[in-house]
Amino acid sequence: MEQGSNRISYIRRFVTNELGENYWFEGCGRYVMGALGEPQYDYIHFAGLTGDVFAQAYARGKFWGDCVTDYRMHNPDAGAFVEGIFRRCGYASVFVPETELRAHWGEYLQKLMSSIDKGVPVISNLFLQKFAPWAVLVGYENQGKTLLYMTDNMTKPAEISAAQLLSPSVAPPHPAAEAGLRGWLFVEEKVAEVPCSQLYRDSILSLPDLLTEKTDKYCFGAAAFRAWAEDVAAGKGAEITPAAFDAWFIHGTYVCNCATNACCCQTYLRRVMELCPDTEFLQQVCTLYWRMEDLWHGAGDSLEALGGGLFNLTLETLKNKERRGRIAAKIQEMADVADEILDVLQQGIKMLQ
């Protein structure tokens, strides 16, 4: 490396979409913990702690992101939320909002370079790419005028100038999107040893609250499916011109949320059952999420087959009341399964207490 430049030695692929790694904060958490020599804190570990891999999320207004974590970044306690995830793993961390970064850029650039020099990447949710707001900063060049980052399916770092990163023109990826709190998260020293068995048990105990969370702006769980279905049935998005139509922000992201969770949460649940043998009721939860997966793209009239899938929704379908009605009905079925999941969790948790 040239003078005034450095990058961490731990360079690996950020996420692999084909394996269902569709949530970027989880990629960041794994990356930082891998660099710190804590490989047990992997992608699915963070997906379970955040609840991203369990909860359907839906916002009534603009697009808020892909999962629970992205929605949390719109809350007043957003910084405390991401700090809390690492605290639960035994690590101190500090979230620095974008406004603070701009006001004291030199100070925080030095802090970033110091972290890189120690081999620890810094988490950023400033928008570096259209579809990947979360990233890890893994290096710097030219005294920090250029930063190196990893995100999405990248296998080697890309460059971005500090001036570009902090430019007021760096905006949400689409007019339909609304940004939450943005900034940098510095993961610092380990302050406690936390048994994974307790960590995972606590995450399951918190699921009923997560899956019933609802405000006037967003909702999780069964309520999210029903709000989504209502908007589909009402033809939300059908008024958009063909040139401006982007199915991802209207519909595809919610399908991705559902599909990812239906296919991937079982990995986390099996891990919990291994560490906590009295949670065998989670096997029924696994089965119900598989049923959700079948509603998404199984045989027969699945969401994909009805034209309401991950990438096949068209403006013509949205304009057709009958076709969009069938899609909405399928999403309502998913809501019914989400109700069953909540019931099994609540009954099983009663037995643990």
Phi, psi and chi 1 to 4 in degrees:
 res  aa     phi    psi   chi1   chi2   chi3   chi4
   1 MET       -  143.1  -77.1  -72.6 -177.6      -
   2 GLU   -70.6  163.3   61.9 -173.4   73.5      -
   3 GLN   -60.7  138.9 -172.4  175.4    7.1      -
   4 GLY    80.7   13.7      -      -      -      -
   5 SER  -133.5  150.3  -58.5      -      -      -
   6 ASN  -167.1  157.0 -160.9    4.8      -      -
   7 ARG  -150.6  155.3   74.3  176.6 -170.4 -179.9
   8 ILE   -67.6  153.7   67.1  170.6      -      -
   9 SER   -79.8  -20.6   59.1      -      -      -
  10 TYR   -84.9   92.5 -178.6   80.3      -      -
  11 ILE  -117.6  121.4  -60.3  -64.4      -      -
  12 ARG  -145.2  169.2   55.1  150.6  -67.8  155.0
  13 ARG   -60.5  141.0 -177.4  168.3  179.1  153.3
  14 PHE   -72.6  -62.8 -176.0   74.3      -      -
  15 VAL  -139.9  167.8  -64.7      -      -      -
  16 THR  -127.6  102.6  -56.6      -      -      -
  17 ASN   -56.8  -37.2  -70.8  154.1      -      -
  18 GLU   -62.3  -19.2  -54.0   92.5  -77.1      -
  19 LEU   -96.1   10.9  -61.2  179.9      -      -
  20 GLY    82.0   15.5      -      -      -      -
  21 GLU   -87.6   81.8  -64.3  177.4   -8.8      -
  22 ASN  -108.8    2.5  -65.8  -44.2      -      -
  23 TYR  -113.9  120.2  -57.3  139.5      -      -
  24 TRP   -76.3  -31.5  -53.5  141.3      -      -
  25 PHE   -59.9  -38.2  179.0   76.4      -      -
  26 GLU   -61.8  -38.8  -80.2   70.1    4.7      -
  27 GLY   -62.0  -39.3      -      -      -      -
  28 CYS   -64.9  -46.3  -67.7      -      -      -
  29 GLY   -60.2  -46.3      -      -      -      -
  30 ARG   -60.4  -42.4  171.7  176.9   59.2 -170.0
  31 TYR   -62.5  -46.5 -146.7  111.0      -      -
  32 VAL   -64.6  -44.8  170.6      -      -      -
  33 MET   -68.4  -34.1  -72.6  -55.5 -169.3      -
  34 GLY   -62.1  -41.7      -      -      -      -
  35 ALA   -66.5  -28.9      -      -      -      -
  36 LEU   -86.7    1.4  -73.6  167.5      -      -
  37 GLY    79.0   30.4      -      -      -      -
  38 GLU  -121.4   66.6  -59.5  -93.6   23.7      -
  39 PRO   -65.7  -18.0   25.2  -35.2      -      -
  40 GLN   -68.2  -21.3   73.6  -84.0   20.5      -
  41 TYR   -88.6   76.4  -65.3  149.7      -      -
  42 ASP   -97.5 -167.9   56.0    8.0      -      -
  43 TYR   -58.2  -50.6  174.4   94.5      -      -
  44 ILE   -70.0  -26.9 -161.0   63.9      -      -
  45 HIS   -57.4  -50.0  168.5   88.8      -      -
  46 PHE   -71.6  -33.9  -75.9   99.9      -      -
  47 ALA   -62.5  -33.6      -      -      -      -
  48 GLY   -77.1  -41.4      -      -      -      -
  49 LEU   -65.0  -40.8  -68.7 -166.6      -      -
  50 THR   -73.6  -24.9   59.4      -      -      -
  51 GLY    85.9    1.5      -      -      -      -
  52 ASP   -56.4  -38.0  -73.1  -16.9      -      -
  53 VAL   -83.7    2.8   79.8      -      -      -
  54 PHE  -115.6  -33.1  -66.5  112.4      -      -
  55 ALA  -105.1  126.0      -      -      -      -
  56 GLN   -68.9  138.4 -175.1   72.1   18.8      -
  57 ALA  -123.7  142.4      -      -      -      -
  58 TYR  -151.0  132.8 -167.4   77.6      -      -
  59 ALA  -111.2  135.5      -      -      -      -
  60 ARG   -71.5  -30.2  -79.2  -67.3 -166.1 -178.8
  61 GLY   -94.8 -118.3      -      -      -      -
  62 LYS   -78.9  167.5  -71.5 -166.4  170.7 -175.4
  63 PHE   -62.3  127.2  171.1   83.2      -      -
  64 TRP  -110.4   -0.9  -90.2   16.4      -      -
  65 GLY   127.4 -167.6      -      -      -      -
  66 ASP   -99.6  -11.9  -61.8  -34.2      -      -
  67 CYS  -166.7 -178.9   55.4      -      -      -
  68 VAL   -52.9  -48.6  166.3      -      -      -
  69 THR   -56.6  -44.3  -65.6      -      -      -
  70 ASP   -62.2  -37.2  -68.5  -18.1      -      -
  71 TYR   -68.3  -39.2  -78.8   50.1      -      -
  72 ARG   -58.0  -29.1  -66.3  -73.6 -172.7 -136.2
  73 MET   -71.3   -5.4  -60.3  -47.5  -66.7      -
  74 HIS   -94.2   -4.9  -69.5   78.6      -      -
  75 ASN   -89.3  156.3  -72.8  -14.1      -      -
  76 PRO   -59.4  -29.2  -24.8   34.5      -      -
  77 ASP   -97.3   28.0   63.0  -12.6      -      -
  78 ALA   -57.0  -46.6      -      -      -      -
  79 GLY   -61.1  -41.7      -      -      -      -
  80 ALA   -64.7  -32.6      -      -      -      -
  81 PHE   -62.6  -51.4  168.9   73.0      -      -
  82 VAL   -69.8  -35.4  -70.5      -      -      -
  83 GLU   -62.1  -38.2  -69.6  173.4   -4.9      -
  84 GLY   -64.9  -32.2      -      -      -      -
  85 ILE   -61.4  -43.4  -65.8  -62.1      -      -
  86 PHE   -76.3  -31.4  -76.2   93.2      -      -
  87 ARG   -61.3  -39.2 -172.5 -178.1  -51.8  111.6
  88 ARG   -63.7  -24.5  -70.8  164.2   66.9 -174.7
  89 CYS   -89.5    0.5  -61.4      -      -      -
  90 GLY    94.9   11.4      -      -      -      -
  91 TYR  -117.2  138.4  -82.5   82.5      -      -
  92 ALA   -77.9  149.1      -      -      -      -
  93 SER  -155.0  162.2   64.4      -      -      -
  94 VAL  -136.2  123.2  176.9      -      -      -
  95 PHE   -95.8  126.6 -176.2   84.4      -      -
  96 VAL  -111.6  112.5 -177.8      -      -      -
  97 PRO   -64.7  158.4  -19.0   31.2      -      -
  98 GLU   -55.6  -40.6 -178.0 -179.5   10.8      -
  99 THR   -61.6  -39.2   52.2      -      -      -
 100 GLU   -69.5  -38.1 -177.7   73.9    6.6      -
 101 LEU   -59.6  -45.3  -72.0  176.6      -      -
 102 ARG   -64.8  -39.5  -67.4 -178.6 -175.0  -82.3
 103 ALA   -71.0  -30.9      -      -      -      -
 104 HIS  -132.2   50.5  -56.3  -76.6      -      -
 105 TRP   -57.3  -45.6  174.3 -116.5      -      -
 106 GLY   -59.1  -42.5      -      -      -      -
 107 GLU   -62.7  -45.0  173.3 -172.8  -18.7      -
 108 TYR   -79.2  -25.8  -71.9  110.6      -      -
 109 LEU   -65.2  -40.9  179.9   60.9      -      -
 110 GLN   -63.7  -39.1  -72.0  -62.2  -40.0      -
 111 LYS   -64.1  -41.3 -174.3  174.7  176.8   66.7
 112 LEU   -62.3  -48.1  177.5  139.9      -      -
 113 MET   -62.9  -36.4  -68.5 -168.8  -68.8      -
 114 SER   -64.1  -40.7  175.7      -      -      -
 115 SER   -64.8  -44.2 -173.1      -      -      -
 116 ILE   -60.2  -43.1  -63.6  -60.2      -      -
 117 ASP   -61.4  -26.5  -69.3  -15.8      -      -
 118 LYS   -86.1   -3.8  -64.8  174.0 -175.5  175.3
 119 GLY    88.3   14.4      -      -      -      -
 120 VAL  -112.7  117.4 -176.5      -      -      -
 121 PRO   -68.7  161.4   22.7  -29.2      -      -
 122 VAL  -112.6  134.7  172.7      -      -      -
 123 ILE   -84.7  135.8  -63.6  173.0      -      -
 124 SER  -131.9  138.0  170.8      -      -      -
 125 ASN  -119.8   24.3   72.9  -29.2      -      -
 126 LEU   -69.2  145.0  -62.0  177.0      -      -
 127 PHE   -73.4  106.9  -72.9  106.8      -      -
 128 LEU   -97.2  -27.7  -56.8  179.9      -      -
 129 GLN  -140.1  158.2  -70.9 -172.6    2.3      -
 130 LYS   -55.3  -47.1 -178.7  178.1  179.4 -178.4
 131 PHE  -107.0   11.3  -70.4  103.3      -      -
 132 ALA  -138.1   78.1      -      -      -      -
 133 PRO   -68.8  -28.7   24.1  -34.2      -      -
 134 TRP   -89.8  139.5  -70.0   97.7      -      -
 135 ALA  -155.5  166.7      -      -      -      -
 136 VAL  -114.1  135.6  -77.8      -      -      -
 137 LEU   -89.6  119.2  -59.4  169.5      -      -
 138 VAL  -115.9    0.5  -62.5      -      -      -
 139 GLY  -172.0  172.9      -      -      -      -
 140 TYR  -146.5  155.3   62.0   87.9      -      -
 141 GLU  -137.7  155.9  -64.5  176.7   -8.0      -
 142 ASN    53.6   53.1 -165.8   17.4      -      -
 143 GLN    56.8   27.8  -73.0   77.7   42.4      -
 144 GLY    93.7    3.9      -      -      -      -
 145 LYS   -70.6  -23.9  -67.0  179.4 -179.4  178.0
 146 THR  -124.2  134.1  -60.6      -      -      -
 147 LEU  -115.4  150.6  -58.2  178.5      -      -
 148 LEU  -110.1  135.8  -54.3  178.0      -      -
 149 TYR  -137.7  161.0   70.4   92.8      -      -
 150 MET  -129.4  136.1  -62.6  -76.8  -70.4      -
 151 THR  -159.7  177.0 -169.0      -      -      -
 152 ASP    49.8 -137.1 -155.4  -12.9      -      -
 153 ASN   -95.8   21.1  -71.9  -79.3      -      -
 154 MET   -64.3  143.2  -69.1  166.6   50.4      -
 155 THR  -111.9   -8.4   57.3      -      -      -
 156 LYS  -145.5  154.5   59.9 -177.7 -179.7 -179.7
 157 PRO   -66.2  150.2  -20.2   33.5      -      -
 158 ALA  -113.1  161.9      -      -      -      -
 159 GLU  -102.9  148.3  -63.0 -179.0   -2.5      -
 160 ILE  -146.8  138.3 -172.7  169.9      -      -
 161 SER   -76.2  146.7   70.8      -      -      -
 162 ALA   -60.0  -36.4      -      -      -      -
 163 ALA   -62.2  -40.3      -      -      -      -
 164 GLN   -68.8  -39.3 -179.8 -175.7   -6.0      -
 165 LEU   -61.9  -38.7 -174.0   64.6      -      -
 166 LEU   -97.1    5.3  -68.3  175.1      -      -
 167 SER   -64.1  137.2  169.2      -      -      -
 168 PRO   -59.8  -17.6  -23.2   34.0      -      -
 169 SER   -77.8  -10.7   64.2      -      -      -
 170 VAL   -71.6  109.4  176.4      -      -      -
 171 ALA  -127.0  172.6      -      -      -      -
 172 PRO   -54.9  158.4  -27.0   35.9      -      -
 173 PRO   -71.8   -8.5   26.0  -35.0      -      -
 174 HIS  -160.9  148.6 -170.2  -90.3      -      -
 175 PRO   -56.2  -25.2  -26.5   34.9      -      -
 176 ALA   -79.1   -7.9      -      -      -      -
 177 ALA   -96.6  151.7      -      -      -      -
 178 GLU  -129.7  124.1 -179.7  179.7  -70.6      -
 179 ALA   -79.0  144.8      -      -      -      -
 180 GLY   -94.0 -159.2      -      -      -      -
 181 LEU   -66.3  131.2 -178.2   65.6      -      -
 182 ARG  -121.5  153.6  -57.7 -169.4  -65.5 -172.5
 183 GLY   166.5 -157.0      -      -      -      -
 184 TRP  -118.4  144.8  -72.6   -5.4      -      -
 185 LEU  -117.4  118.4  180.0   65.8      -      -
 186 PHE   -98.6  117.7  -65.0   89.2      -      -
 187 VAL   -90.8  127.4  179.2      -      -      -
 188 GLU  -113.6 -135.2  -59.7  179.0  -28.2      -
 189 GLU   -79.5  157.3   71.4  -83.1    3.0      -
 190 LYS   -78.9  129.9 -169.3  168.8 -171.3  175.5
 191 VAL  -116.3  -10.2  -65.3      -      -      -
 192 ALA  -160.1  151.4      -      -      -      -
 193 GLU   -95.1  121.1  -68.8  -72.5  -13.3      -
 194 VAL  -115.2  118.5 -178.0      -      -      -
 195 PRO   -62.1  129.7  -18.6   30.4      -      -
 196 CYS   -61.4  -33.0  -79.8      -      -      -
 197 SER   -60.8  -42.9   57.2      -      -      -
 198 GLN   -69.9  -38.9 -171.6   60.5   50.6      -
 199 LEU   -60.0  -46.0 -166.0   60.2      -      -
 200 TYR   -72.8  -38.7  -72.3  170.2      -      -
 201 ARG   -60.9  -45.4  177.9 -176.4  -69.9  -89.7
 202 ASP   -61.9  -35.6  -71.4  -14.5      -      -
 203 SER   -65.1  -36.7   71.7      -      -      -
 204 ILE   -70.4  -40.8  -63.8  -58.0      -      -
 205 LEU   -61.2  -27.6  -66.2  176.9      -      -
 206 SER   -87.3   -8.1   69.5      -      -      -
 207 LEU   -62.9  -43.0  -83.9 -178.2      -      -
 208 PRO   -56.4  -40.5  -29.6   38.8      -      -
 209 ASP   -63.6  -42.4  -74.2  -18.6      -      -
 210 LEU   -63.2  -45.7  174.8   68.5      -      -
 211 LEU   -75.3   -4.7  -64.2  176.8      -      -
 212 THR  -117.6    8.9   53.4      -      -      -
 213 GLU   -70.5  131.6 -173.5  170.6  -29.9      -
 214 LYS  -153.0  131.7 -176.5  177.7 -178.5 -179.9
 215 THR  -128.9 -176.8   73.6      -      -      -
 216 ASP   -74.9   -8.2   59.0  -17.2      -      -
 217 LYS  -110.0  -29.0  -66.8 -175.9  177.3 -180.0
 218 TYR  -152.7  167.5   70.8   88.4      -      -
 219 CYS  -153.9  158.5   44.2      -      -      -
 220 PHE  -120.8  163.5  -62.3  145.7      -      -
 221 GLY    70.7 -144.4      -      -      -      -
 222 ALA   -58.4  -38.1      -      -      -      -
 223 ALA   -62.1  -33.7      -      -      -      -
 224 ALA   -66.8  -42.7      -      -      -      -
 225 PHE   -60.6  -42.7  -78.1  111.7      -      -
 226 ARG   -70.0  -38.0  -67.8 -165.7  168.7   97.1
 227 ALA   -65.6  -39.8      -      -      -      -
 228 TRP   -63.1  -46.9  176.1   22.4      -      -
 229 ALA   -61.2  -41.1      -      -      -      -
 230 GLU   -61.2  -42.3  -71.3  169.7    8.9      -
 231 ASP   -68.7  -38.1  -80.5  -12.6      -      -
 232 VAL   -63.2  -47.2  170.5      -      -      -
 233 ALA   -61.1  -34.4      -      -      -      -
 234 ALA   -79.4   -7.1      -      -      -      -
 235 GLY    82.3   26.4      -      -      -      -
 236 LYS   -57.2  127.1 -179.8 -178.0  178.0 -178.8
 237 GLY    97.6  -15.6      -      -      -      -
 238 ALA   -67.6  -20.1      -      -      -      -
 239 GLU   -82.9   -8.2   74.2  -73.7   -7.0      -
 240 ILE   -71.5  141.9  -62.0  173.9      -      -
 241 THR   -70.2  153.1   63.9      -      -      -
 242 PRO   -54.7  -37.4  -28.6   36.7      -      -
 243 ALA   -67.1  -30.9      -      -      -      -
 244 ALA   -97.2   -6.5      -      -      -      -
 245 PHE   -68.0  126.5 -177.9   71.8      -      -
 246 ASP  -135.4  101.3 -169.2  -35.1      -      -
 247 ALA   -62.8  -25.9      -      -      -      -
 248 TRP   -61.7  -49.9  178.5  -99.6      -      -
 249 PHE   -74.7  -22.5  -66.3   99.2      -      -
 250 ILE   -85.6  -36.6  -65.5  170.5      -      -
 251 HIS  -145.2  -45.7 -175.8   79.6      -      -
 252 GLY   -57.9  -38.9      -      -      -      -
 253 THR   -61.9  -34.0 -176.3      -      -      -
 254 TYR   -73.9  -33.5  -53.2  113.0      -      -
 255 VAL   -66.1  -42.8 -179.5      -      -      -
 256 CYS   -61.4  -42.0 -175.9      -      -      -
 257 ASN   -57.8  -50.1 -173.0 -168.3      -      -
 258 CYS   -63.9  -48.9  167.6      -      -      -
 259 ALA   -63.3  -43.0      -      -      -      -
 260 THR   -60.0  -48.4  -61.3      -      -      -
 261 ASN   -67.8  -41.1  -64.3   -4.5      -      -
 262 ALA   -61.6  -30.5      -      -      -      -
 263 CYS   -98.7  -17.9  -61.7      -      -      -
 264 CYS  -118.1  -20.8  -59.7      -      -      -
 265 CYS   -65.9  -22.5   71.0      -      -      -
 266 GLN   -61.8  -31.2  -65.5   86.3   -7.8      -
 267 THR   -61.1  -44.5  -58.7      -      -      -
 268 TYR   -67.8  -43.3 -173.1   84.1      -      -
 269 LEU   -62.6  -39.3  -67.5  171.5      -      -
 270 ARG   -64.4  -36.0  -75.4 -166.9  -67.9  -92.4
 271 ARG   -64.5  -41.7 -170.5  174.0  -65.6 -178.3
 272 VAL   -62.2  -45.9  177.8      -      -      -
 273 MET   -63.2  -33.5  -73.2 -174.2  -77.4      -
 274 GLU   -66.9  -41.5  -72.1  174.6    6.2      -
 275 LEU   -83.9  -25.0  -68.8  172.6      -      -
 276 CYS  -129.5   83.9  -51.5      -      -      -
 277 PRO   -59.0  -20.3  -23.6   34.2      -      -
 278 ASP   -82.5    8.5   57.1  -13.7      -      -
 279 THR  -105.1   33.2   60.5      -      -      -
 280 GLU   -64.5  -17.4   64.4  -83.3   -3.6      -
 281 PHE   -61.4  -17.2   67.0   89.9      -      -
 282 LEU   -67.9  -17.5  -66.3  178.0      -      -
 283 GLN   -63.6  -36.9 -175.1   56.4   55.4      -
 284 GLN   -67.2  -34.9 -171.4  175.9   -6.5      -
 285 VAL   -64.0  -41.5  177.5      -      -      -
 286 CYS   -55.8  -47.3  -70.8      -      -      -
 287 THR   -61.7  -39.8  -59.8      -      -      -
 288 LEU   -67.2  -37.3  -72.3  167.5      -      -
 289 TYR   -67.4  -33.3  -86.2  102.6      -      -
 290 TRP   -64.6  -34.8  -77.2  127.3      -      -
 291 ARG   -63.5  -37.8 -172.2 -171.0  -58.0  173.1
 292 MET   -61.4  -40.3 -168.0   87.2   73.6      -
 293 GLU   -61.9  -38.7 -168.5  -95.4   -8.2      -
 294 ASP   -66.7  -36.9 -166.0   54.6      -      -
 295 LEU   -66.0  -30.6  -68.6  171.9      -      -
 296 TRP   -71.6  -54.1  160.4   49.4      -      -
 297 HIS  -145.1   30.9   82.5  150.9      -      -
 298 GLY   -79.0 -173.7      -      -      -      -
 299 ALA   -68.6  152.4      -      -      -      -
 300 GLY    88.2 -144.2      -      -      -      -
 301 ASP   -88.7   59.0   60.7  -16.7      -      -
 302 SER   -72.6  171.0   66.3      -      -      -
 303 LEU   -58.5  -41.7 -160.6   61.0      -      -
 304 GLU   -63.1  -44.1  -68.0  -73.5  -18.6      -
 305 ALA   -65.9  -27.6      -      -      -      -
 306 LEU   -83.7   -1.8  -68.2  170.5      -      -
 307 GLY    86.1   15.4      -      -      -      -
 308 GLY  -115.4   34.5      -      -      -      -
 309 GLY   -88.4 -162.0      -      -      -      -
 310 LEU   -62.7  -42.2 -165.9   55.5      -      -
 311 PHE  -131.6    5.6  -61.9  111.7      -      -
 312 ASN  -108.7    8.9   65.0   -3.6      -      -
 313 LEU   -72.9  131.8 -179.4   73.9      -      -
 314 THR  -116.3  162.4   65.6      -      -      -
 315 LEU   -64.3  -34.8 -173.4   54.4      -      -
 316 GLU   -61.8  -40.0  -70.1   71.3   25.7      -
 317 THR   -63.9  -43.3  -65.1      -      -      -
 318 LEU   -63.3  -32.0  -86.2 -176.1      -      -
 319 LYS   -77.0  -16.6  -70.6  179.3  180.0  -66.6
 320 ASN   -93.3  111.2 -173.5  -59.8      -      -
 321 LYS   -60.0  -41.2 -174.7  175.5 -178.8  179.2
 322 GLU   -67.8  -45.5 -178.1  179.6   -9.4      -
 323 ARG   -66.3  -44.7  -71.9  161.9   66.0 -174.7
 324 ARG   -69.3  -27.0   72.7 -179.7 -172.3 -121.1
 325 GLY   -64.9  -38.4      -      -      -      -
 326 ARG   -67.2  -38.3  -71.1 -162.9  -66.9  -92.7
 327 ILE   -64.7  -44.6  -68.2  169.5      -      -
 328 ALA   -60.8  -39.4      -      -      -      -
 329 ALA   -63.7  -37.3      -      -      -      -
 330 LYS   -67.0  -39.1 -173.1   58.9   59.0  176.2
 331 ILE   -65.7  -35.4  -61.8  170.3      -      -
 332 GLN   -61.9  -36.6  -71.5  -80.6    7.7      -
 333 GLU   -61.5  -38.7  -71.0 -175.3   49.7      -
 334 MET   -63.1  -37.9  -66.9  175.6  168.9      -
 335 ALA   -61.4  -39.5      -      -      -      -
 336 ASP   -63.0  -40.1  -66.3  -20.3      -      -
 337 VAL   -66.4  -38.9  176.7      -      -      -
 338 ALA   -61.1  -35.7      -      -      -      -
 339 ASP   -62.1  -42.1  -77.2  -24.0      -      -
 340 GLU   -64.2  -41.4  -68.7 -174.5   60.0      -
 341 ILE   -59.3  -46.7  -70.3  168.4      -      -
 342 LEU   -60.4  -42.3  177.6   62.2      -      -
 343 ASP   -62.4  -44.6 -176.4   62.2      -      -
 344 VAL   -63.1  -42.6  171.4      -      -      -
 345 LEU   -61.7  -46.9  -76.5  167.7      -      -
 346 GLN   -62.9  -42.2  -70.4  173.1  -31.0      -
 347 GLN   -68.1  -41.7  -65.3  -58.1  -42.7      -
 348 GLY   -66.9  -38.8      -      -      -      -
 349 ILE   -67.1  -34.2  -72.0  170.1      -      -
 350 LYS   -57.6  -37.3  -78.0 -176.9 -177.6  178.2
 351 MET   -70.9  -21.7  -59.7  -61.5  -67.7      -
 352 LEU   -83.5  -20.5  -63.9  177.9      -      -
 353 GLN   -98.5      -  -64.3  172.6  -29.8      -
